[in-house]
Amino acid sequence: MADIWQMVRGGHWPTLLGAWLHLTVSFMVWLLIGALSLPMARALGLTGADLSMLVALPLLGGALLRVLGGWSCDWFGAKNTAVAILIGELAVLLWGWLADPASIGLWCLALLLGLGGASFAVALPLAGQAYPPSSQGLVLGLAASGNIGTVLILFLAPRWAEALGWQQVFGVMAGIVALTCVLFILLVRESRQGDRHSRDIEWWHHAATLLRQRSAYWLCFLYSITFGGFVGLCSVLPMLLYETYGFDAVAAGSVAALCGFVGSVIRPFGGYAADRRGGMRVLYIVLPLIVGSIVAVTSPSQAMGIAMIVLASGAMGVGNGVVFQMVAEEFPQQIGMASGLIGAVGSIGGFAFPVVLSGLKVVTGSYDAGLWFFAGLGVCAWGMVFLRLRVEPAC
């Protein structure tokens, strides 16, 4: 612990705190629909297919906006982009709160909540710029543990909805985002940027360089398994627990929050382990845990099923920290763009998770087929790690 504290003090810790706060609150916005899925389904008469798509759309929006966020981070600066994201989140939340429920374009609202997912492309570069290269794994892991916002929203939103009604939760979140915007501006210091023309030239050069490197593609695939699996599972968990074990909205939200807590808190240790042991070596152990636990999620035993959900979330959390340490290591000069691209693919994985899970359930009558499909992708990822370790044992 002394080593960790020394590393945190080795940079500008208020910037790290501001980045963490930005990501925490943005994650709450991003997964708001998932957390409110059961109350909204009851109030609006949504079918299972409608609900799955509604839960998945913010993840798709996050994927698209992360690329834009990564570009804006490199061109306009991470702090300016981060403030713009918070203002956009506030506008969307006010729309969801003040508009007549019958007139709200639910699909559009859900897609625009993807603004919360764009936070990753700016919060992590901000934190990384404030620290030396030797601390990147730990610092990025600490900043990225802001996905603990998943825990907060999954735990709190069903309770707020029960007390106030689902639409009032948007108003509560609007107040939280407004306060966060003020604190963020006060806390964060950004490194100096060059002139706009040189940044434009540099951006295109970095884009071309990034797309020529094979490591960008396998990091995208790995992150779609670890992060995509994590946010996809957390988003769909209330619905899965309701249909599989008969949980109500509050109980399902509590279990989902527990999973989010485990995956978020353990993430920095993934980055720390990658700093010390090498990212590929850690993934070689973590990926089989993800595969083994995910196929047992719908166990006939409720206790076993919940235990496997928690284990899968924890393993994915470690994997998230590992992959982003590897991003910083592979692309130190293009971290904004690389985090935007790789984070976008991870978000697409999160979008695909509930859609595929629900689609295969319609066909087979069970969630098992979708979970086995995801596990198969995890096996492919582990095979890729195994082969890379054989070629480059020092990874």
N, C-alpha and C positions, 0 to 999 in steps of 0.2 A: 504493500500500500504506500510506503514511503516513496518508492520509485515512481509510482503513478502520480502522486501529489507533486513530486518534483518536476515531472514532465508537464503537468498542467500549469505550473507556475512559470515554466520556461517560455511562455508566449503571452499573448494578450487575452487573459481569461474572461474579461467582460464581453469580448467579441464571441468567444466560445459559448458563453451563457446566452447571449442574444440569438445566436444561430440555433441553439438548442430550443429556446423558447419559440422561435419562429416555426421550427419544424413540429414541435409538440402541438401548438394550436392549429397549424395547417393540417396536421393529421386528423385532428378532431373534426375539422371541416370536411376533409376528404372522405372520411368513413361515416359521416352523419347519416346518410341514407341507409347504409347497412345497419347502423345502430337503431334506427327508427323503422326498420322494415316491417316488423310485426304490427306495431300500432298503425302505421300508414296503410298496411294491407287491410286491416279491419275497417278503418275509417273510410277508405276510398274503394273498397271492394276489388282489390287487385287479385288477379290469378297468380298461381305459382310461377308461370312463365313470365308474366309482367314483372313480378317482384325480382326475379333473377336478373332480368335485363336492367331494371332500375338500379339494383345494387351494383351491377357491373359497369354502368355508364360513367360514374365518376372515375373509375380506374382507367377507362379508355381516355377520358378527358385529361387525366393526369399524364398519361403516356404521350399524348400529342403535345401538351403544353410544356412538358419537361424539355423537349428538344428546343422549343422556342426559349424557354427559360435559360438553358445552357448557353445558347447563342447570345441572348441579352446579357447574361452574366459576364461573358468574355468581352462584349462590345461596350455596353453601357455601365458595367460595374455591378458586382454582386449585391451591394447594399441598395442601390437604386432599384434594381430588379426586385429585390425582396420586398421593399416598401410597396412597389406597384402591385405585387401579388397580394399583399394584405389588403390593400384598398379594393382590389377586384373581389376578393373573398367577402369583404364587408358589403359591397354592392349586391352580390348574389344572395347573401343571407337576408338582407333587408327586403329583397324581392320576395323570397320565400316566406318571410314573416308577414309582410303587409298586404300582399296580393290576396285576392279572393281564391280560396282553394280550388274552386271550380274553373277558374281562369288561368291558374298556374300551368305553364307548359312543363309538366313533370319531367319529360325526357330531356328537354333543354336545360332545366334547372339542375338535374342530376349530372349532365355532361359538364356544365360550367362549374360545378363543385369540384371538378378535377383540378381547378386552380390550386387547391390544397396540395395535390400531388406534385405540382411543379416546384414546391418548396425545396425538395431534395437537391435540385440542380443549382440552387443558390446558397442554401444553408451550409452544405458541406464545403464548397469552395471558400466561403467566408471563414469558416473555422480553420481550414487547411492553410489559408494564407497567413493566419496569425501565429503559426508555429513552424519550427524547423522540420526538415524532412525526416529526421530520426524519430519524431513523435507522431507521424501522420496516422499510423494504424490506430493508436489509442485515441487521438484527438477526433478523428473522423468517426470512430466508434462511439465516443461520448456524444458528439453532436447528433449522430444518427440515432442515438437512443431516444431522441425526441419522438420516435414513433411510439413512445409510451402514451402519446395522445390517443392512440388506438384504445388503450386501456381505459382512459378517462371517459371517452365518448361512449364506448360500449357499456360501461358501468353506469354512467350518469344519464345518458339520453333516455333510456326506457323509464327511468324513475321520474325525470322531468316531464316526459310525455304523459305518464300516469297522473301526475299532479296538475299539469298545466294544459295538456293537449299537445299533439305532435307539432303543430305549426308554431306554437310559442317557443319551442326549443330553438327555432331559427333565430328568434329575437334574442334569446339568452346568448347564443353563440356570436351574434353580431356585436354585442357588448364586449364579450371576451376578446374578439378580434380587434376592436377599436383600441382597447387598453394595451394589447400586445404591440400594436403598431407604434404607440407612443414610447413604450419601454424599449423597443427594438432600436428606434432612432437614437435614443439616449445612450444605449449600451455599445453599439457596434462601431468599430473603427475599420475602415477599408484601406487596403494598401493603395498607393497612388497609381493612377492609370495613365497610360500614354495618350497622345492625341488621337482623335477619332479616326483620322485617315490611316495612321499606322496600325491601329487596332483592327480596322477593316481588312487591311492587307494580311495582318497576322492571323485573323480569324479564318480566312480562306486557305491560307497555308496550313494551319493546324487541321482544318477539316480534311484537306487532301491527305495530309500525313496520317491522320487517324484512320481514314477509310482504307489506307493501304496496309494497315497492320492487322494480321490475323488474330492477334490477341484481343482486339476489340470485339470480334465476333464470338469467340468462346467465352469471354467475360459476359457478353450479353446473354448467352444461353444459360450460363451458371446463375446469373442474377434473376433470370426469369423463373428459375426453379426455387431459389432461396427467398428472394423478396416477393416475387409474383405469387409463390405458394403461400407466403405469410399473409399478405394483405388480402389475397383471394379467400383464404380459409377464414380469416377474421371477419370478412364482410358477409360470408355466406353462413357462418356458424349459427346465428340466431335462428335462421330458417331451418338449417340442418338439424339442430337440437330439438326444435319444435316438432318437426315431422318424424324424426327418428325415435326420440325419447319422450315426447309430449311436454317439453318444458314450456312455461309461459314466457312472456317477453322479458320480465325482470330476471328470472332465473337463467334464461338463455344468455342475456346480456352479461350476467355475472360470470358465467363460465367463459364466455368469449373474452371478457375483460381479463380474466386470469391468464388466458392463453396469450393475449397481447402483452400483459405484464412480463411474463416469463421471456417471451421473444425479444422484448425491448430492453429489459434490464441486462440480459446476457449478451447483447450485441457488442458492447465495448470489449468484452473479454475475447470475442472472436477476432477483433482487430488487434488486440494485445497479443494473442497467441500467434497470429500471422506475423507480427513484427518479430517475434522470438523464434518461431519454428518454421516459418514459410507458409504461405497461403495454401499451396497445393497439398502439402502434408496434412494440414488441418482439415481441408475439404475431403481428403481421402477417408477420414474417420467420420466426418459429420454426415456426408451424403447417405451412407447406409442407414444411419439413424433416421433420417427423414423418410427414406423408402420404407423401412420396416414399420415405423409408427403410423404412416399415413394409410396403409392398407388395413390397419386394425381399428380405424376410427369408428366404423359402424359395427363394432363388436356386439354380440348379443348381450354381453354384460355392460350395463350402463357405466359402472365404475371403471372397467377396463377401457371402454371407449373414451371416456373423459381423460383418463390418464394418458392414452395414446395421443389425443389431441394436444394436450399440454406438452408432451415430449416432442411431438412434431414441431410445435411452435418454437420451443426452445432451440431445437437443432437448426431450424430455419433462421432464427435470430443470430446464432453463432455464424452461420454461413453468410448472412448479410454483412456482418462486420468483416469477415475474411475477404469477401469479394471487393468491398470498397477500399480496403487496404491495398489490394492488388491493383485497383484502378489508379490510386494515387502513385503507386510504385511504377506502373507501366507508362503513365501519361502525366508526369509532373508538370509539364508546360501547357497541358491542354485539359486540366482537370475540370474546368467548367463545362467544356464541350463534351468531354468523355463521360462525366457524371450525368449530363443531360441525356446523351444517347443511350448509355447503358441503363440508366434509371428508367428511361422511356420503355425500353424493351422489357424491363422487369415489371413495369406497370401493365404492359400488354399481357404479360403472363398472368397478372392479377385479374385483368378483365376476362381473359379466356377461362380462368378457373371456374367461376360460378356459371358461366354460360355453358361450358362443356359438361360440368357436373349436372346442371339442370336438364340439358338436352339429352344426355344419356339416361337420366332417371326417367324421362318421359318414354324413352324407347324400351328400357329394361325393367322399369318399376322400382329401381333401387339406386342408391348413391354409390354402390360398390364399384360399378363399372367405371365411373368417372374417377374415383380414387385410385383404382388400379391403373388407369391410363396415366395419371399424374406420376404414380410410382414408377411406371415404365420410363418416363422421361428422366426421372431421377437416376435410374440405372444407367441410362445413356450418358448422363452427366458424370457419374462416377467412372464409367469406362473411359471417358475423355480425360479425366484427371489421372487415372491409372496410366494411360498411354503417355501423357505428358511427363509424368514422373519417371517413366522408363527412359524417355529421351533426354530429359533434363533433371537428373536426380537432385540438384541443388535447389529446385523451386520450393 
